[in-house]
Amino acid sequence: MKNPFKSLLQKPPATPAKAATTPPALRHQKSPVPFAGHATNQIKSGSVEFLSDADLQRLNELLPWQCFTADTQGRRFGDTAWNGKRDTPQIIPDRRILQMHQAFNLAGKSVLEVGCFEGIHTIALAQCGATVQAIDSRIENVVKTIVRCNLLGFSPTVSVCDLETPADVSRLPKSDFVHHVGVLYHLKDSVAHLIKLADLARHGVLLDTHYATPEMAVATHTVQGKEYKYYPYKEKGRDEVFSGMYDHAKWLLLDDIKAILTAAGFTDITILTDAVQRNGPRVTLLAAAPGIDKSRSS
């Protein structure tokens, strides 16, 4: 079968190398971000556009925002995380969602968004015409997503879901597609979760995640009688917003990620990007069930 994603590939994926590191002391310094004057990445922001400066500033103080968008007046909606982390206006839509939409045609489809954070990707998925079910393990992120989406004119279903809790996962509906960005590498049982994707997505998955190189994978984990090598990544737990919920996460080998997705029925896999970032190797891929192409997904 012809690869439906060939047109999305701009160049061969980069060969991963050792990641650069940033001293911990430099990671969490936070300087005030101006309220107004943001000239880049402005987006039409629904009823936010009609808020007074005083009300928008109050809204920015009401919730523990960790990222922000800019309305068409250049005003900040949200806040920065820290210097170098979400300290510029977020882009809507993100290029990965454009690639997902190009491949799968999300209009009229159902999408499960795993890890909605503060609604940036949720809005972009809704703009593509998808019916979005957004989940996050932190209640504060659920609330921020609801607020941001509502003010920009969208009404996704948003709920708390800890992917490591079977009872939470069992309540999720099966969707046409799963948008899965920045979450897998925070899970302590990433293998079991990837296997579960067969029950969550009918047609395909956009997956963006860090992974382990063979040199990094120094530990082993057995699931359903099969042994998987992984890199044990230390997490800071519930109270650190960009960390996993537990004490560690398992970064899997990329070959194992692809093999698990294939076994789950997503046999058409295309690597969109594969490069080394500050924390380690990271891949963006599209995985589709047989016969799914960029103009037909039903």
C-alpha positions as CSV (number, residue, x, y, z in Angstrom):
1,M,0.0,0.0,0.0
2,K,1.2,3.5,-0.9
3,N,2.4,5.4,2.2
4,P,-0.3,8.1,2.8
5,F,2.1,10.4,4.7
6,K,5.0,10.6,2.1
7,S,4.1,14.2,1.2
8,L,4.6,15.3,4.8
9,L,8.2,14.4,5.0
10,Q,10.5,17.3,4.2
11,K,13.8,15.5,4.8
12,P,15.1,12.2,6.4
13,P,14.9,12.2,10.2
14,A,18.0,13.4,12.0
15,T,20.2,10.8,13.7
16,P,19.9,11.1,17.4
17,A,23.0,12.0,19.4
18,K,23.6,12.8,23.0
19,A,21.5,15.5,24.4
20,A,22.8,18.8,25.7
21,T,21.9,19.7,29.3
22,T,21.0,22.9,31.1
23,P,22.1,23.4,34.7
24,P,19.1,23.0,37.0
25,A,19.7,26.3,38.7
26,L,19.1,28.1,35.3
27,R,15.8,26.4,34.6
28,H,13.3,28.0,36.8
29,Q,14.1,31.7,36.9
30,K,11.0,33.7,36.0
31,S,11.0,37.3,34.9
32,P,7.8,39.3,34.5
33,V,6.3,39.1,31.0
34,P,4.7,42.3,29.6
35,F,0.9,42.4,29.5
36,A,0.7,44.2,26.1
37,G,2.8,44.7,23.1
38,H,3.1,41.1,21.8
39,A,3.3,41.5,18.0
40,T,3.9,37.9,17.0
41,N,1.6,34.9,17.0
42,Q,-1.5,37.0,17.6
43,I,-4.8,35.0,17.3
44,K,-8.4,36.0,17.1
45,S,-9.4,35.4,20.7
46,G,-13.2,35.4,20.8
47,S,-14.7,37.2,23.8
48,V,-11.2,37.9,25.2
49,E,-11.0,40.6,22.6
50,F,-13.8,42.5,24.4
51,L,-12.4,42.2,27.9
52,S,-11.0,45.4,29.4
53,D,-7.3,45.4,30.2
54,A,-8.2,45.3,33.9
55,D,-10.4,42.2,33.5
56,L,-7.9,40.4,31.3
57,Q,-5.2,41.1,33.8
58,R,-7.4,39.8,36.6
59,L,-8.1,36.7,34.6
60,N,-4.4,36.2,34.2
61,E,-4.0,36.2,37.9
62,L,-6.9,33.9,38.8
63,L,-5.4,30.7,37.6
64,P,-1.8,29.3,37.7
65,W,-1.2,29.8,34.0
66,Q,2.0,28.3,32.5
67,C,1.7,29.5,29.0
68,F,0.0,32.4,27.1
69,T,-1.5,33.5,23.8
70,A,-1.8,37.0,22.4
71,D,-5.1,38.4,21.2
72,T,-5.3,40.7,18.1
73,Q,-4.5,43.7,20.3
74,G,-1.2,42.1,21.4
75,R,-2.4,41.5,24.9
76,R,-1.3,38.5,27.0
77,F,-3.9,35.8,27.9
78,G,-2.2,33.5,30.4
79,D,1.4,33.7,31.8
80,T,4.8,32.3,31.2
81,A,6.2,29.2,33.0
82,W,9.8,30.5,33.4
83,N,12.5,32.1,31.4
84,G,12.9,30.0,28.2
85,K,9.8,27.9,29.0
86,R,6.5,29.1,27.3
87,D,7.7,32.7,27.5
88,T,6.5,33.8,24.1
89,P,2.9,33.7,22.7
90,Q,1.9,30.2,21.8
91,I,1.2,29.4,18.1
92,I,-2.3,28.2,17.2
93,P,-2.3,25.9,15.3
94,D,0.8,24.0,16.1
95,R,2.6,22.5,13.0
96,R,2.0,19.0,14.3
97,I,-1.7,19.5,14.3
98,L,-1.5,20.8,10.7
99,Q,0.4,17.6,9.8
100,M,-2.2,15.5,11.6
101,H,-5.1,17.3,9.9
102,Q,-3.4,17.0,6.5
103,A,-2.9,13.3,6.9
104,F,-6.2,12.4,8.5
105,N,-8.7,15.2,7.7
106,L,-10.0,15.8,11.2
107,A,-13.2,17.6,10.1
108,G,-16.2,15.8,11.5
109,K,-14.0,13.3,13.3
110,S,-13.7,12.6,17.1
111,V,-10.3,13.2,18.6
112,L,-9.0,12.2,22.1
113,E,-6.4,14.7,23.2
114,V,-4.1,13.2,25.7
115,G,-2.6,15.8,28.0
116,C,-4.5,19.0,27.2
117,F,-2.3,21.2,29.5
118,E,-3.9,24.7,29.0
119,G,-6.0,24.2,25.9
120,I,-3.6,25.4,23.2
121,H,-3.8,22.2,21.1
122,T,-7.4,21.7,22.1
123,I,-8.4,24.9,20.3
124,A,-6.4,24.0,17.2
125,L,-8.0,20.5,17.0
126,A,-11.5,22.2,17.3
127,Q,-10.5,24.7,14.6
128,C,-9.9,21.7,12.3
129,G,-13.5,20.7,12.8
130,A,-12.9,17.8,15.2
131,T,-15.1,16.9,18.1
132,V,-12.6,16.9,21.0
133,Q,-12.4,15.0,24.2
134,A,-9.5,16.5,26.1
135,I,-8.0,14.9,29.2
136,D,-5.3,15.8,31.7
137,S,-4.2,14.3,35.0
138,R,-4.2,17.7,36.8
139,I,-7.5,19.4,37.7
140,E,-6.0,22.8,37.3
141,N,-5.1,22.1,33.7
142,V,-8.6,20.9,33.1
143,V,-10.0,24.1,34.5
144,K,-7.6,26.3,32.5
145,T,-8.4,24.4,29.3
146,I,-12.2,24.9,29.8
147,V,-11.7,28.6,30.5
148,R,-9.4,29.2,27.5
149,C,-11.5,27.2,25.1
150,N,-14.8,28.8,26.2
151,L,-13.5,32.3,25.9
152,L,-12.2,31.6,22.4
153,G,-15.6,30.1,21.4
154,F,-15.0,26.4,21.6
155,S,-16.7,23.7,23.8
156,P,-14.7,20.5,24.0
157,T,-15.4,17.9,26.6
158,V,-12.6,18.2,29.2
159,S,-12.1,15.9,32.1
160,V,-9.5,14.6,34.6
161,C,-7.9,11.3,33.7
162,D,-4.8,9.7,35.2
163,L,-3.5,7.4,32.5
164,E,-1.9,5.2,35.1
165,T,-5.3,4.6,36.8
166,P,-7.3,1.8,35.0
167,A,-10.6,3.1,36.3
168,D,-10.0,6.5,34.7
169,V,-8.9,5.0,31.4
170,S,-11.9,2.7,31.3
171,R,-14.2,5.6,31.2
172,L,-12.7,7.1,28.0
173,P,-14.7,6.7,24.8
174,K,-13.1,5.2,21.7
175,S,-12.3,8.1,19.3
176,D,-11.4,8.2,15.6
177,F,-8.0,9.6,16.4
178,V,-5.7,10.2,19.3
179,H,-3.6,13.4,19.6
180,H,-0.7,12.3,22.0
181,V,1.9,15.0,22.5
182,G,4.4,15.3,25.4
183,V,2.9,12.7,27.6
184,L,4.2,9.2,26.9
185,Y,7.7,10.0,28.3
186,H,6.1,11.0,31.6
187,L,4.4,7.6,32.2
188,K,5.7,4.9,34.5
189,D,4.0,2.2,32.5
190,S,4.4,3.5,29.0
191,V,4.2,0.0,27.4
192,A,0.8,-0.8,28.9
193,H,-0.5,2.6,27.8
194,L,0.7,2.1,24.2
195,I,-1.0,-1.3,24.1
196,K,-4.2,0.4,25.4
197,L,-4.2,2.7,22.4
198,A,-5.9,0.0,20.4
199,D,-9.0,0.5,22.6
200,L,-8.8,4.3,22.3
201,A,-8.3,5.1,18.6
202,R,-10.1,3.6,15.6
203,H,-8.0,5.0,12.8
204,G,-4.8,6.7,13.9
205,V,-2.5,8.4,16.3
206,L,-0.2,11.4,16.3
207,L,2.5,10.6,18.8
208,D,5.2,13.0,19.9
209,T,7.5,11.7,22.6
210,H,11.0,11.4,24.0
211,Y,12.6,8.0,23.7
212,A,15.7,6.1,24.8
213,T,18.6,5.2,22.7
214,P,20.1,1.7,23.2
215,E,22.9,3.3,25.2
216,M,20.4,5.0,27.5
217,A,18.2,1.9,28.0
218,V,19.8,0.4,31.1
219,A,16.7,-1.1,32.8
220,T,14.2,-3.7,31.8
221,H,10.4,-4.0,32.3
222,T,8.2,-7.0,31.6
223,V,4.7,-6.6,30.2
224,Q,2.4,-9.4,29.1
225,G,5.4,-11.8,29.2
226,K,7.6,-9.6,27.0
227,E,10.7,-7.8,28.2
228,Y,11.3,-4.1,27.2
229,K,14.4,-2.1,27.8
230,Y,14.0,1.5,29.0
231,Y,15.6,4.5,30.4
232,P,14.4,5.4,34.0
233,Y,13.7,9.1,33.9
234,K,13.3,10.8,37.3
235,E,10.0,12.7,37.7
236,K,9.1,15.3,40.3
237,G,5.5,14.2,40.8
238,R,2.1,15.8,41.1
239,D,3.2,19.3,42.3
240,E,5.6,20.0,39.5
241,V,3.4,21.0,36.5
242,F,5.7,19.8,33.8
243,S,6.5,16.4,35.5
244,G,4.8,13.1,35.5
245,M,2.5,12.2,38.3
246,Y,4.8,9.6,39.8
247,D,8.5,9.3,40.8
248,H,9.8,8.0,37.5
249,A,8.9,7.5,33.9
250,K,10.0,4.8,31.4
251,W,11.5,6.0,28.2
252,L,11.2,3.2,25.6
253,L,13.3,2.4,22.6
254,L,11.9,3.8,19.4
255,D,11.9,0.4,17.8
256,D,9.7,-0.9,20.6
257,I,7.3,2.1,20.4
258,K,6.8,1.3,16.7
259,A,6.5,-2.4,17.3
260,I,3.8,-1.9,20.0
261,L,1.9,0.5,17.8
262,T,2.0,-2.0,14.9
263,A,0.8,-4.8,17.2
264,A,-2.1,-2.5,18.3
265,G,-3.2,-2.3,14.6
266,F,-1.5,1.0,13.6
267,T,0.7,-0.6,10.9
268,D,1.3,2.4,8.7
269,I,3.9,4.5,10.6
270,T,5.7,7.6,9.3
271,I,8.3,9.4,11.2
272,L,7.8,13.2,10.8
273,T,10.7,14.4,12.9
274,D,13.4,12.7,14.9
275,A,15.9,15.0,16.6
276,V,17.9,15.5,19.8
277,Q,16.4,18.1,22.1
278,R,17.7,19.4,25.4
279,N,16.3,16.5,27.4
280,G,17.0,13.8,24.9
281,P,16.0,12.2,21.6
282,R,12.4,13.1,20.5
283,V,10.2,11.8,17.7
284,T,7.0,12.9,16.1
285,L,5.2,10.2,14.2
286,L,1.9,9.3,12.6
287,A,0.5,5.8,13.0
288,A,-2.5,4.7,11.1
289,A,-4.6,1.6,10.7
290,P,-4.4,0.0,7.2
291,G,-6.3,1.8,4.5
292,I,-6.5,5.2,6.2
293,D,-5.3,8.0,4.0
294,K,-5.2,11.8,4.2
295,S,-8.6,12.2,2.5
296,R,-10.6,9.3,4.0
297,S,-10.7,8.2,7.6
298,S,-14.1,6.5,8.0
